[in-house]
Amino acid sequence: MNIKELNKRKVPIVRIDKSLNKYNNVVLFPEKLEKANEMLRKVGLPKQVLSR
């Protein structure tokens, strides 16, 4: 595959690094997660708007 063929593609080619799997199921920012969960407990999720 040459550069011209790559540039014509609509969907980019992405390579995912397998070494990032060590971050699965790991909370990187526990303070922010707790703050977000507290806001959801107080305010709740937004209500869905029904379109007519």
ModelCIF file with pLDDT and N, C-alpha, C, O atoms, coordinates in Angstrom:
data_MODEL
#
_entry.id   MODEL 
#
_entity.id                         1 
_entity.type                       polymer 
_entity.pdbx_number_of_molecules   1 
#
_entity_poly.entity_id                      1 
_entity_poly.type                           'polypeptide(L)' 
_entity_poly.nstd_linkage                   no 
_entity_poly.nstd_monomer                   no 
_entity_poly.pdbx_seq_one_letter_code       MNIKELNKRKVPIVRIDKSLNKYNNVVLFPEKLEKANEMLRKVGLPKQVLSR 
_entity_poly.pdbx_seq_one_letter_code_can   MNIKELNKRKVPIVRIDKSLNKYNNVVLFPEKLEKANEMLRKVGLPKQVLSR 
_entity_poly.pdbx_strand_id                 A 
#
loop_
_entity_poly_seq.entity_id 
_entity_poly_seq.num 
_entity_poly_seq.mon_id 
_entity_poly_seq.hetero 
1 1  MET n 
1 2  ASN n 
1 3  ILE n 
1 4  LYS n 
1 5  GLU n 
1 6  LEU n 
1 7  ASN n 
1 8  LYS n 
1 9  ARG n 
1 10 LYS n 
1 11 VAL n 
1 12 PRO n 
1 13 ILE n 
1 14 VAL n 
1 15 ARG n 
1 16 ILE n 
1 17 ASP n 
1 18 LYS n 
1 19 SER n 
1 20 LEU n 
1 21 ASN n 
1 22 LYS n 
1 23 TYR n 
1 24 ASN n 
1 25 ASN n 
1 26 VAL n 
1 27 VAL n 
1 28 LEU n 
1 29 PHE n 
1 30 PRO n 
1 31 GLU n 
1 32 LYS n 
1 33 LEU n 
1 34 GLU n 
1 35 LYS n 
1 36 ALA n 
1 37 ASN n 
1 38 GLU n 
1 39 MET n 
1 40 LEU n 
1 41 ARG n 
1 42 LYS n 
1 43 VAL n 
1 44 GLY n 
1 45 LEU n 
1 46 PRO n 
1 47 LYS n 
1 48 GLN n 
1 49 VAL n 
1 50 LEU n 
1 51 SER n 
1 52 ARG n 
#
_struct_asym.id          A 
_struct_asym.entity_id   1 
#
loop_
_ma_qa_metric.id 
_ma_qa_metric.mode 
_ma_qa_metric.name 
_ma_qa_metric.software_group_id 
_ma_qa_metric.type 
1 global pLDDT . pLDDT 
2 local  pLDDT . pLDDT 
#
_ma_qa_metric_global.metric_id      1 
_ma_qa_metric_global.metric_value   87.31 
_ma_qa_metric_global.model_id       1 
_ma_qa_metric_global.ordinal_id     1 
#
loop_
_ma_qa_metric_local.label_asym_id 
_ma_qa_metric_local.label_comp_id 
_ma_qa_metric_local.label_seq_id 
_ma_qa_metric_local.metric_id 
_ma_qa_metric_local.metric_value 
_ma_qa_metric_local.model_id 
_ma_qa_metric_local.ordinal_id 
A MET 1  2 71.00 1 1  
A ASN 2  2 81.00 1 2  
A ILE 3  2 83.00 1 3  
A LYS 4  2 85.00 1 4  
A GLU 5  2 83.00 1 5  
A LEU 6  2 80.00 1 6  
A ASN 7  2 82.00 1 7  
A LYS 8  2 84.00 1 8  
A ARG 9  2 81.00 1 9  
A LYS 10 2 81.00 1 10 
A VAL 11 2 82.00 1 11 
A PRO 12 2 79.00 1 12 
A ILE 13 2 82.00 1 13 
A VAL 14 2 85.00 1 14 
A ARG 15 2 89.00 1 15 
A ILE 16 2 90.00 1 16 
A ASP 17 2 94.00 1 17 
A LYS 18 2 94.00 1 18 
A SER 19 2 95.00 1 19 
A LEU 20 2 92.00 1 20 
A ASN 21 2 94.00 1 21 
A LYS 22 2 93.00 1 22 
A TYR 23 2 92.00 1 23 
A ASN 24 2 93.00 1 24 
A ASN 25 2 92.00 1 25 
A VAL 26 2 93.00 1 26 
A VAL 27 2 93.00 1 27 
A LEU 28 2 93.00 1 28 
A PHE 29 2 95.00 1 29 
A PRO 30 2 95.00 1 30 
A GLU 31 2 97.00 1 31 
A LYS 32 2 96.00 1 32 
A LEU 33 2 94.00 1 33 
A GLU 34 2 96.00 1 34 
A LYS 35 2 96.00 1 35 
A ALA 36 2 93.00 1 36 
A ASN 37 2 94.00 1 37 
A GLU 38 2 95.00 1 38 
A MET 39 2 93.00 1 39 
A LEU 40 2 91.00 1 40 
A ARG 41 2 93.00 1 41 
A LYS 42 2 93.00 1 42 
A VAL 43 2 90.00 1 43 
A GLY 44 2 85.00 1 44 
A LEU 45 2 81.00 1 45 
A PRO 46 2 80.00 1 46 
A LYS 47 2 81.00 1 47 
A GLN 48 2 80.00 1 48 
A VAL 49 2 77.00 1 49 
A LEU 50 2 73.00 1 50 
A SER 51 2 71.00 1 51 
A ARG 52 2 65.00 1 52 
#
loop_
_atom_site.group_PDB 
_atom_site.id 
_atom_site.type_symbol 
_atom_site.label_atom_id 
_atom_site.label_alt_id 
_atom_site.label_comp_id 
_atom_site.label_asym_id 
_atom_site.label_entity_id 
_atom_site.label_seq_id 
_atom_site.pdbx_PDB_ins_code 
_atom_site.Cartn_x 
_atom_site.Cartn_y 
_atom_site.Cartn_z 
_atom_site.occupancy 
_atom_site.B_iso_or_equiv 
_atom_site.pdbx_formal_charge 
_atom_site.auth_seq_id 
_atom_site.auth_comp_id 
_atom_site.auth_asym_id 
_atom_site.auth_atom_id 
_atom_site.pdbx_PDB_model_num 
ATOM 1   N N  . MET A 1 1  ? 0.853   -1.171 0.000  1.00 71.00 ? 1  MET A N  1 
ATOM 2   C CA . MET A 1 1  ? 0.000   0.000  0.000  1.00 71.00 ? 1  MET A CA 1 
ATOM 3   C C  . MET A 1 1  ? 0.903   1.240  0.000  1.00 71.00 ? 1  MET A C  1 
ATOM 4   O O  . MET A 1 1  ? 1.789   1.374  0.844  1.00 71.00 ? 1  MET A O  1 
ATOM 5   N N  . ASN A 1 2  ? 0.668   2.132  -0.949 1.00 81.00 ? 2  ASN A N  1 
ATOM 6   C CA . ASN A 1 2  ? 1.510   3.320  -1.010 1.00 81.00 ? 2  ASN A CA 1 
ATOM 7   C C  . ASN A 1 2  ? 0.819   4.521  -0.379 1.00 81.00 ? 2  ASN A C  1 
ATOM 8   O O  . ASN A 1 2  ? -0.314  4.413  0.088  1.00 81.00 ? 2  ASN A O  1 
ATOM 9   N N  . ILE A 1 3  ? 1.488   5.650  -0.365 1.00 83.00 ? 3  ILE A N  1 
ATOM 10  C CA . ILE A 1 3  ? 0.986   6.854  0.301  1.00 83.00 ? 3  ILE A CA 1 
ATOM 11  C C  . ILE A 1 3  ? -0.298  7.366  -0.351 1.00 83.00 ? 3  ILE A C  1 
ATOM 12  O O  . ILE A 1 3  ? -1.213  7.795  0.352  1.00 83.00 ? 3  ILE A O  1 
ATOM 13  N N  . LYS A 1 4  ? -0.378  7.329  -1.663 1.00 85.00 ? 4  LYS A N  1 
ATOM 14  C CA . LYS A 1 4  ? -1.582  7.827  -2.341 1.00 85.00 ? 4  LYS A CA 1 
ATOM 15  C C  . LYS A 1 4  ? -2.808  6.998  -1.978 1.00 85.00 ? 4  LYS A C  1 
ATOM 16  O O  . LYS A 1 4  ? -3.894  7.543  -1.782 1.00 85.00 ? 4  LYS A O  1 
ATOM 17  N N  . GLU A 1 5  ? -2.637  5.690  -1.889 1.00 83.00 ? 5  GLU A N  1 
ATOM 18  C CA . GLU A 1 5  ? -3.755  4.829  -1.504 1.00 83.00 ? 5  GLU A CA 1 
ATOM 19  C C  . GLU A 1 5  ? -4.173  5.101  -0.061 1.00 83.00 ? 5  GLU A C  1 
ATOM 20  O O  . GLU A 1 5  ? -5.363  5.104  0.253  1.00 83.00 ? 5  GLU A O  1 
ATOM 21  N N  . LEU A 1 6  ? -3.200  5.328  0.810  1.00 80.00 ? 6  LEU A N  1 
ATOM 22  C CA . LEU A 1 6  ? -3.519  5.634  2.205  1.00 80.00 ? 6  LEU A CA 1 
ATOM 23  C C  . LEU A 1 6  ? -4.257  6.958  2.331  1.00 80.00 ? 6  LEU A C  1 
ATOM 24  O O  . LEU A 1 6  ? -5.176  7.074  3.142  1.00 80.00 ? 6  LEU A O  1 
ATOM 25  N N  . ASN A 1 7  ? -3.877  7.948  1.553  1.00 82.00 ? 7  ASN A N  1 
ATOM 26  C CA . ASN A 1 7  ? -4.516  9.262  1.618  1.00 82.00 ? 7  ASN A CA 1 
ATOM 27  C C  . ASN A 1 7  ? -5.938  9.243  1.077  1.00 82.00 ? 7  ASN A C  1 
ATOM 28  O O  . ASN A 1 7  ? -6.745  10.085 1.470  1.00 82.00 ? 7  ASN A O  1 
ATOM 29  N N  . LYS A 1 8  ? -6.272  8.320  0.196  1.00 84.00 ? 8  LYS A N  1 
ATOM 30  C CA . LYS A 1 8  ? -7.610  8.229  -0.370 1.00 84.00 ? 8  LYS A CA 1 
ATOM 31  C C  . LYS A 1 8  ? -8.589  7.515  0.553  1.00 84.00 ? 8  LYS A C  1 
ATOM 32  O O  . LYS A 1 8  ? -9.800  7.612  0.357  1.00 84.00 ? 8  LYS A O  1 
ATOM 33  N N  . ARG A 1 9  ? -8.089  6.805  1.548  1.00 81.00 ? 9  ARG A N  1 
ATOM 34  C CA . ARG A 1 9  ? -8.962  6.055  2.452  1.00 81.00 ? 9  ARG A CA 1 
ATOM 35  C C  . ARG A 1 9  ? -9.806  6.999  3.309  1.00 81.00 ? 9  ARG A C  1 
ATOM 36  O O  . ARG A 1 9  ? -9.340  8.058  3.730  1.00 81.00 ? 9  ARG A O  1 
ATOM 37  N N  . LYS A 1 10 ? -11.036 6.603  3.555  1.00 81.00 ? 10 LYS A N  1 
ATOM 38  C CA . LYS A 1 10 ? -11.934 7.379  4.411  1.00 81.00 ? 10 LYS A CA 1 
ATOM 39  C C  . LYS A 1 10 ? -11.686 7.076  5.884  1.00 81.00 ? 10 LYS A C  1 
ATOM 40  O O  . LYS A 1 10 ? -11.860 7.950  6.733  1.00 81.00 ? 10 LYS A O  1 
ATOM 41  N N  . VAL A 1 11 ? -11.280 5.849  6.192  1.00 82.00 ? 11 VAL A N  1 
ATOM 42  C CA . VAL A 1 11 ? -11.069 5.416  7.570  1.00 82.00 ? 11 VAL A CA 1 
ATOM 43  C C  . VAL A 1 11 ? -9.564  5.312  7.817  1.00 82.00 ? 11 VAL A C  1 
ATOM 44  O O  . VAL A 1 11 ? -8.859  4.642  7.063  1.00 82.00 ? 11 VAL A O  1 
ATOM 45  N N  . PRO A 1 12 ? -9.074  5.960  8.855  1.00 79.00 ? 12 PRO A N  1 
ATOM 46  C CA . PRO A 1 12 ? -7.633  5.881  9.117  1.00 79.00 ? 12 PRO A CA 1 
ATOM 47  C C  . PRO A 1 12 ? -7.232  4.492  9.616  1.00 79.00 ? 12 PRO A C  1 
ATOM 48  O O  . PRO A 1 12 ? -8.039  3.763  10.193 1.00 79.00 ? 12 PRO A O  1 
ATOM 49  N N  . ILE A 1 13 ? -5.993  4.155  9.385  1.00 82.00 ? 13 ILE A N  1 
ATOM 50  C CA . ILE A 1 13 ? -5.443  2.904  9.881  1.00 82.00 ? 13 ILE A CA 1 
ATOM 51  C C  . ILE A 1 13 ? -4.821  3.202  11.239 1.00 82.00 ? 13 ILE A C  1 
ATOM 52  O O  . ILE A 1 13 ? -3.952  4.065  11.361 1.00 82.00 ? 13 ILE A O  1 
ATOM 53  N N  . VAL A 1 14 ? -5.277  2.479  12.253 1.00 85.00 ? 14 VAL A N  1 
ATOM 54  C CA . VAL A 1 14 ? -4.819  2.723  13.613 1.00 85.00 ? 14 VAL A CA 1 
ATOM 55  C C  . VAL A 1 14 ? -4.216  1.436  14.162 1.00 85.00 ? 14 VAL A C  1 
ATOM 56  O O  . VAL A 1 14 ? -4.798  0.358  14.036 1.00 85.00 ? 14 VAL A O  1 
ATOM 57  N N  . ARG A 1 15 ? -3.066  1.561  14.759 1.00 89.00 ? 15 ARG A N  1 
ATOM 58  C CA . ARG A 1 15 ? -2.440  0.413  15.420 1.00 89.00 ? 15 ARG A CA 1 
ATOM 59  C C  . ARG A 1 15 ? -2.501  0.652  16.927 1.00 89.00 ? 15 ARG A C  1 
ATOM 60  O O  . ARG A 1 15 ? -2.010  1.670  17.416 1.00 89.00 ? 15 ARG A O  1 
ATOM 61  N N  . ILE A 1 16 ? -3.097  -0.276 17.655 1.00 90.00 ? 16 ILE A N  1 
ATOM 62  C CA . ILE A 1 16 ? -3.251  -0.140 19.102 1.00 90.00 ? 16 ILE A CA 1 
ATOM 63  C C  . ILE A 1 16 ? -2.132  -0.919 19.777 1.00 90.00 ? 16 ILE A C  1 
ATOM 64  O O  . ILE A 1 16 ? -1.904  -2.093 19.485 1.00 90.00 ? 16 ILE A O  1 
ATOM 65  N N  . ASP A 1 17 ? -1.446  -0.246 20.679 1.00 94.00 ? 17 ASP A N  1 
ATOM 66  C CA . ASP A 1 17 ? -0.328  -0.849 21.389 1.00 94.00 ? 17 ASP A CA 1 
ATOM 67  C C  . ASP A 1 17 ? -0.844  -1.795 22.467 1.00 94.00 ? 17 ASP A C  1 
ATOM 68  O O  . ASP A 1 17 ? -1.588  -1.374 23.353 1.00 94.00 ? 17 ASP A O  1 
ATOM 69  N N  . LYS A 1 18 ? -0.462  -3.055 22.404 1.00 94.00 ? 18 LYS A N  1 
ATOM 70  C CA . LYS A 1 18 ? -0.941  -4.079 23.341 1.00 94.00 ? 18 LYS A CA 1 
ATOM 71  C C  . LYS A 1 18 ? -0.429  -3.836 24.759 1.00 94.00 ? 18 LYS A C  1 
ATOM 72  O O  . LYS A 1 18 ? -1.018  -4.346 25.713 1.00 94.00 ? 18 LYS A O  1 
ATOM 73  N N  . SER A 1 19 ? 0.638   -3.081 24.922 1.00 95.00 ? 19 SER A N  1 
ATOM 74  C CA . SER A 1 19 ? 1.169   -2.831 26.259 1.00 95.00 ? 19 SER A CA 1 
ATOM 75  C C  . SER A 1 19 ? 0.240   -1.942 27.088 1.00 95.00 ? 19 SER A C  1 
ATOM 76  O O  . SER A 1 19 ? 0.404   -1.848 28.304 1.00 95.00 ? 19 SER A O  1 
ATOM 77  N N  . LEU A 1 20 ? -0.727  -1.293 26.448 1.00 92.00 ? 20 LEU A N  1 
ATOM 78  C CA . LEU A 1 20 ? -1.685  -0.458 27.174 1.00 92.00 ? 20 LEU A CA 1 
ATOM 79  C C  . LEU A 1 20 ? -2.733  -1.286 27.904 1.00 92.00 ? 20 LEU A C  1 
ATOM 80  O O  . LEU A 1 20 ? -3.493  -0.743 28.706 1.00 92.00 ? 20 LEU A O  1 
ATOM 81  N N  . ASN A 1 21 ? -2.790  -2.589 27.645 1.00 94.00 ? 21 ASN A N  1 
ATOM 82  C CA . ASN A 1 21 ? -3.765  -3.459 28.312 1.00 94.00 ? 21 ASN A CA 1 
ATOM 83  C C  . ASN A 1 21 ? -3.553  -3.514 29.816 1.00 94.00 ? 21 ASN A C  1 
ATOM 84  O O  . ASN A 1 21 ? -4.467  -3.898 30.547 1.00 94.00 ? 21 ASN A O  1 
ATOM 85  N N  . LYS A 1 22 ? -2.377  -3.142 30.296 1.00 93.00 ? 22 LYS A N  1 
ATOM 86  C CA . LYS A 1 22 ? -2.140  -3.164 31.738 1.00 93.00 ? 22 LYS A CA 1 
ATOM 87  C C  . LYS A 1 22 ? -2.988  -2.128 32.467 1.00 93.00 ? 22 LYS A C  1 
ATOM 88  O O  . LYS A 1 22 ? -3.125  -2.200 33.688 1.00 93.00 ? 22 LYS A O  1 
ATOM 89  N N  . TYR A 1 23 ? -3.556  -1.172 31.748 1.00 92.00 ? 23 TYR A N  1 
ATOM 90  C CA . TYR A 1 23 ? -4.404  -0.148 32.355 1.00 92.00 ? 23 TYR A CA 1 
ATOM 91  C C  . TYR A 1 23 ? -5.879  -0.517 32.373 1.00 92.00 ? 23 TYR A C  1 
ATOM 92  O O  . TYR A 1 23 ? -6.696  0.257  32.873 1.00 92.00 ? 23 TYR A O  1 
ATOM 93  N N  . ASN A 1 24 ? -6.244  -1.689 31.837 1.00 93.00 ? 24 ASN A N  1 
ATOM 94  C CA . ASN A 1 24 ? -7.630  -2.150 31.913 1.00 93.00 ? 24 ASN A CA 1 
ATOM 95  C C  . ASN A 1 24 ? -7.992  -2.374 33.376 1.00 93.00 ? 24 ASN A C  1 
ATOM 96  O O  . ASN A 1 24 ? -7.204  -2.925 34.144 1.00 93.00 ? 24 ASN A O  1 
ATOM 97  N N  . ASN A 1 25 ? -9.182  -1.944 33.749 1.00 92.00 ? 25 ASN A N  1 
ATOM 98  C CA . ASN A 1 25 ? -9.704  -2.110 35.107 1.00 92.00 ? 25 ASN A CA 1 
ATOM 99  C C  . ASN A 1 25 ? -8.852  -1.423 36.168 1.00 92.00 ? 25 ASN A C  1 
ATOM 100 O O  . ASN A 1 25 ? -8.835  -1.855 37.321 1.00 92.00 ? 25 ASN A O  1 
ATOM 101 N N  . VAL A 1 26 ? -8.141  -0.352 35.791 1.00 93.00 ? 26 VAL A N  1 
ATOM 102 C CA . VAL A 1 26 ? -7.349  0.422  36.748 1.00 93.00 ? 26 VAL A CA 1 
ATOM 103 C C  . VAL A 1 26 ? -7.895  1.848  36.747 1.00 93.00 ? 26 VAL A C  1 
ATOM 104 O O  . VAL A 1 26 ? -7.993  2.475  35.692 1.00 93.00 ? 26 VAL A O  1 
ATOM 105 N N  . VAL A 1 27 ? -8.247  2.359  37.916 1.00 93.00 ? 27 VAL A N  1 
ATOM 106 C CA . VAL A 1 27 ? -8.742  3.724  38.028 1.00 93.00 ? 27 VAL A CA 1 
ATOM 107 C C  . VAL A 1 27 ? -7.528  4.643  38.135 1.00 93.00 ? 27 VAL A C  1 
ATOM 108 O O  . VAL A 1 27 ? -6.795  4.599  39.123 1.00 93.00 ? 27 VAL A O  1 
ATOM 109 N N  . LEU A 1 28 ? -7.321  5.477  37.113 1.00 93.00 ? 28 LEU A N  1 
ATOM 110 C CA . LEU A 1 28 ? -6.153  6.344  37.085 1.00 93.00 ? 28 LEU A CA 1 
ATOM 111 C C  . LEU A 1 28 ? -6.361  7.618  37.884 1.00 93.00 ? 28 LEU A C  1 
ATOM 112 O O  . LEU A 1 28 ? -5.397  8.181  38.403 1.00 93.00 ? 28 LEU A O  1 
ATOM 113 N N  . PHE A 1 29 ? -7.595  8.081  37.994 1.00 95.00 ? 29 PHE A N  1 
ATOM 114 C CA . PHE A 1 29 ? -7.893  9.324  38.696 1.00 95.00 ? 29 PHE A CA 1 
ATOM 115 C C  . PHE A 1 29 ? -9.026  9.082  39.693 1.00 95.00 ? 29 PHE A C  1 
ATOM 116 O O  . PHE A 1 29 ? -10.168 9.446  39.413 1.00 95.00 ? 29 PHE A O  1 
ATOM 117 N N  . PRO A 1 30 ? -8.742  8.483  40.836 1.00 95.00 ? 30 PRO A N  1 
ATOM 118 C CA . PRO A 1 30 ? -9.811  8.134  41.782 1.00 95.00 ? 30 PRO A CA 1 
ATOM 119 C C  . PRO A 1 30 ? -10.529 9.349  42.354 1.00 95.00 ? 30 PRO A C  1 
ATOM 120 O O  . PRO A 1 30 ? -11.721 9.267  42.649 1.00 95.00 ? 30 PRO A O  1 
ATOM 121 N N  . GLU A 1 31 ? -9.836  10.478 42.518 1.00 97.00 ? 31 GLU A N  1 
ATOM 122 C CA . GLU A 1 31 ? -10.485 11.680 43.059 1.00 97.00 ? 31 GLU A CA 1 
ATOM 123 C C  . GLU A 1 31 ? -11.541 12.197 42.081 1.00 97.00 ? 31 GLU A C  1 
ATOM 124 O O  . GLU A 1 31 ? -12.645 12.567 42.482 1.00 97.00 ? 31 GLU A O  1 
ATOM 125 N N  . LYS A 1 32 ? -11.192 12.218 40.805 1.00 96.00 ? 32 LYS A N  1 
ATOM 126 C CA . LYS A 1 32 ? -12.137 12.699 39.796 1.00 96.00 ? 32 LYS A CA 1 
ATOM 127 C C  . LYS A 1 32 ? -13.323 11.740 39.657 1.00 96.00 ? 32 LYS A C  1 
ATOM 128 O O  . LYS A 1 32 ? -14.454 12.179 39.451 1.00 96.00 ? 32 LYS A O  1 
ATOM 129 N N  . LEU A 1 33 ? -13.070 10.448 39.768 1.00 94.00 ? 33 LEU A N  1 
ATOM 130 C CA . LEU A 1 33 ? -14.146 9.467  39.690 1.00 94.00 ? 33 LEU A CA 1 
ATOM 131 C C  . LEU A 1 33 ? -15.110 9.640  40.848 1.00 94.00 ? 33 LEU A C  1 
ATOM 132 O O  . LEU A 1 33 ? -16.325 9.594  40.656 1.00 94.00 ? 33 LEU A O  1 
ATOM 133 N N  . GLU A 1 34 ? -14.584 9.838  42.041 1.00 96.00 ? 34 GLU A N  1 
ATOM 134 C CA . GLU A 1 34 ? -15.437 10.032 43.210 1.00 96.00 ? 34 GLU A CA 1 
ATOM 135 C C  . GLU A 1 34 ? -16.256 11.316 43.086 1.00 96.00 ? 34 GLU A C  1 
ATOM 136 O O  . GLU A 1 34 ? -17.433 11.340 43.447 1.00 96.00 ? 34 GLU A O  1 
ATOM 137 N N  . LYS A 1 35 ? -15.635 12.382 42.576 1.00 96.00 ? 35 LYS A N  1 
ATOM 138 C CA . LYS A 1 35 ? -16.345 13.651 42.393 1.00 96.00 ? 35 LYS A CA 1 
ATOM 139 C C  . LYS A 1 35 ? -17.471 13.501 41.359 1.00 96.00 ? 35 LYS A C  1 
ATOM 140 O O  . LYS A 1 35 ? -18.567 14.027 41.554 1.00 96.00 ? 35 LYS A O  1 
ATOM 141 N N  . ALA A 1 36 ? -17.203 12.792 40.274 1.00 93.00 ? 36 ALA A N  1 
ATOM 142 C CA . ALA A 1 36 ? -18.221 12.577 39.243 1.00 93.00 ? 36 ALA A CA 1 
ATOM 143 C C  . ALA A 1 36 ? -19.371 11.729 39.783 1.00 93.00 ? 36 ALA A C  1 
ATOM 144 O O  . ALA A 1 36 ? -20.536 12.017 39.511 1.00 93.00 ? 36 ALA A O  1 
ATOM 145 N N  . ASN A 1 37 ? -19.051 10.699 40.539 1.00 94.00 ? 37 ASN A N  1 
ATOM 146 C CA . ASN A 1 37 ? -20.099 9.853  41.112 1.00 94.00 ? 37 ASN A CA 1 
ATOM 147 C C  . ASN A 1 37 ? -20.942 10.636 42.111 1.00 94.00 ? 37 ASN A C  1 
ATOM 148 O O  . ASN A 1 37 ? -22.156 10.443 42.172 1.00 94.00 ? 37 ASN A O  1 
ATOM 149 N N  . GLU A 1 38 ? -20.326 11.512 42.891 1.00 95.00 ? 38 GLU A N  1 
ATOM 150 C CA . GLU A 1 38 ? -21.063 12.340 43.843 1.00 95.00 ? 38 GLU A CA 1 
ATOM 151 C C  . GLU A 1 38 ? -22.007 13.291 43.112 1.00 95.00 ? 38 GLU A C  1 
ATOM 152 O O  . GLU A 1 38 ? -23.147 13.471 43.539 1.00 95.00 ? 38 GLU A O  1 
ATOM 153 N N  . MET A 1 39 ? -21.555 13.898 42.024 1.00 93.00 ? 39 MET A N  1 
ATOM 154 C CA . MET A 1 39 ? -22.416 14.792 41.238 1.00 93.00 ? 39 MET A CA 1 
ATOM 155 C C  . MET A 1 39 ? -23.597 14.027 40.648 1.00 93.00 ? 39 MET A C  1 
ATOM 156 O O  . MET A 1 39 ? -24.713 14.545 40.613 1.00 93.00 ? 39 MET A O  1 
ATOM 157 N N  . LEU A 1 40 ? -23.363 12.807 40.186 1.00 91.00 ? 40 LEU A N  1 
ATOM 158 C CA . LEU A 1 40 ? -24.456 12.008 39.638 1.00 91.00 ? 40 LEU A CA 1 
ATOM 159 C C  . LEU A 1 40 ? -25.451 11.628 40.726 1.00 91.00 ? 40 LEU A C  1 
ATOM 160 O O  . LEU A 1 40 ? -26.651 11.557 40.463 1.00 91.00 ? 40 LEU A O  1 
ATOM 161 N N  . ARG A 1 41 ? -24.975 11.384 41.936 1.00 93.00 ? 41 ARG A N  1 
ATOM 162 C CA . ARG A 1 41 ? -25.890 11.072 43.037 1.00 93.00 ? 41 ARG A CA 1 
ATOM 163 C C  . ARG A 1 41 ? -26.754 12.277 43.381 1.00 93.00 ? 41 ARG A C  1 
ATOM 164 O O  . ARG A 1 41 ? -27.947 12.129 43.646 1.00 93.00 ? 41 ARG A O  1 
ATOM 165 N N  . LYS A 1 42 ? -26.161 13.474 43.381 1.00 93.00 ? 42 LYS A N  1 
ATOM 166 C CA . LYS A 1 42 ? -26.898 14.684 43.742 1.00 93.00 ? 42 LYS A CA 1 
ATOM 167 C C  . LYS A 1 42 ? -27.851 15.123 42.643 1.00 93.00 ? 42 LYS A C  1 
ATOM 168 O O  . LYS A 1 42 ? -29.031 15.366 42.892 1.00 93.00 ? 42 LYS A O  1 
ATOM 169 N N  . VAL A 1 43 ? -27.336 15.221 41.441 1.00 90.00 ? 43 VAL A N  1 
ATOM 170 C CA . VAL A 1 43 ? -28.104 15.809 40.332 1.00 90.00 ? 43 VAL A CA 1 
ATOM 171 C C  . VAL A 1 43 ? -28.843 14.734 39.536 1.00 90.00 ? 43 VAL A C  1 
ATOM 172 O O  . VAL A 1 43 ? -30.001 14.928 39.164 1.00 90.00 ? 43 VAL A O  1 
ATOM 173 N N  . GLY A 1 44 ? -28.202 13.634 39.279 1.00 85.00 ? 44 GLY A N  1 
ATOM 174 C CA . GLY A 1 44 ? -28.796 12.579 38.469 1.00 85.00 ? 44 GLY A CA 1 
ATOM 175 C C  . GLY A 1 44 ? -28.472 12.759 36.995 1.00 85.00 ? 44 GLY A C  1 
ATOM 176 O O  . GLY A 1 44 ? -27.826 13.727 36.593 1.00 85.00 ? 44 GLY A O  1 
ATOM 177 N N  . LEU A 1 45 ? -28.924 11.826 36.218 1.00 81.00 ? 45 LEU A N  1 
ATOM 178 C CA . LEU A 1 45 ? -28.692 11.887 34.781 1.00 81.00 ? 45 LEU A CA 1 
ATOM 179 C C  . LEU A 1 45 ? -29.675 12.851 34.133 1.00 81.00 ? 45 LEU A C  1 
ATOM 180 O O  . LEU A 1 45 ? -30.777 13.036 34.649 1.00 81.00 ? 45 LEU A O  1 
ATOM 181 N N  . PRO A 1 46 ? -29.306 13.468 33.016 1.00 80.00 ? 46 PRO A N  1 
ATOM 182 C CA . PRO A 1 46 ? -30.252 14.343 32.314 1.00 80.00 ? 46 PRO A CA 1 
ATOM 183 C C  . PRO A 1 46 ? -31.439 13.558 31.769 1.00 80.00 ? 46 PRO A C  1 
ATOM 184 O O  . PRO A 1 46 ? -31.300 12.406 31.359 1.00 80.00 ? 46 PRO A O  1 
ATOM 185 N N  . LYS A 1 47 ? -32.587 14.185 31.771 1.00 81.00 ? 47 LYS A N  1 
ATOM 186 C CA . LYS A 1 47 ? -33.791 13.535 31.249 1.00 81.00 ? 47 LYS A CA 1 
ATOM 187 C C  . LYS A 1 47 ? -33.765 13.565 29.735 1.00 81.00 ? 47 LYS A C  1 
ATOM 188 O O  . LYS A 1 47 ? -33.267 14.515 29.133 1.00 81.00 ? 47 LYS A O  1 
ATOM 189 N N  . GLN A 1 48 ? -34.302 12.525 29.124 1.00 80.00 ? 48 GLN A N  1 
ATOM 190 C CA . GLN A 1 48 ? -34.366 12.466 27.681 1.00 80.00 ? 48 GLN A CA 1 
ATOM 191 C C  . GLN A 1 48 ? -35.480 13.365 27.171 1.00 80.00 ? 48 GLN A C  1 
ATOM 192 O O  . GLN A 1 48 ? -36.565 13.420 27.749 1.00 80.00 ? 48 GLN A O  1 
ATOM 193 N N  . VAL A 1 49 ? -35.201 14.059 26.094 1.00 77.00 ? 49 VAL A N  1 
ATOM 194 C CA . VAL A 1 49 ? -36.196 14.914 25.473 1.00 77.00 ? 49 VAL A CA 1 
ATOM 195 C C  . VAL A 1 49 ? -36.891 14.118 24.387 1.00 77.00 ? 49 VAL A C  1 
ATOM 196 O O  . VAL A 1 49 ? -36.241 13.564 23.501 1.00 77.00 ? 49 VAL A O  1 
ATOM 197 N N  . LEU A 1 50 ? -38.207 14.061 24.455 1.00 73.00 ? 50 LEU A N  1 
ATOM 198 C CA . LEU A 1 50 ? -38.974 13.344 23.454 1.00 73.00 ? 50 LEU A CA 1 
ATOM 199 C C  . LEU A 1 50 ? -39.235 14.272 22.273 1.00 73.00 ? 50 LEU A C  1 
ATOM 200 O O  . LEU A 1 50 ? -39.816 15.344 22.443 1.00 73.00 ? 50 LEU A O  1 
ATOM 201 N N  . SER A 1 51 ? -38.815 13.872 21.090 1.00 71.00 ? 51 SER A N  1 
ATOM 202 C CA . SER A 1 51 ? -39.075 14.689 19.899 1.00 71.00 ? 51 SER A CA 1 
ATOM 203 C C  . SER A 1 51 ? -40.383 14.246 19.268 1.00 71.00 ? 51 SER A C  1 
ATOM 204 O O  . SER A 1 51 ? -40.666 13.053 19.156 1.00 71.00 ? 51 SER A O  1 
ATOM 205 N N  . ARG A 1 52 ? -41.171 15.222 18.859 1.00 65.00 ? 52 ARG A N  1 
ATOM 206 C CA . ARG A 1 52 ? -42.481 14.921 18.270 1.00 65.00 ? 52 ARG A CA 1 
ATOM 207 C C  . ARG A 1 52 ? -42.528 15.315 16.836 1.00 65.00 ? 52 ARG A C  1 
ATOM 208 O O  . ARG A 1 52 ? -43.553 15.135 16.179 1.00 65.00 ? 52 ARG A O  1 
#
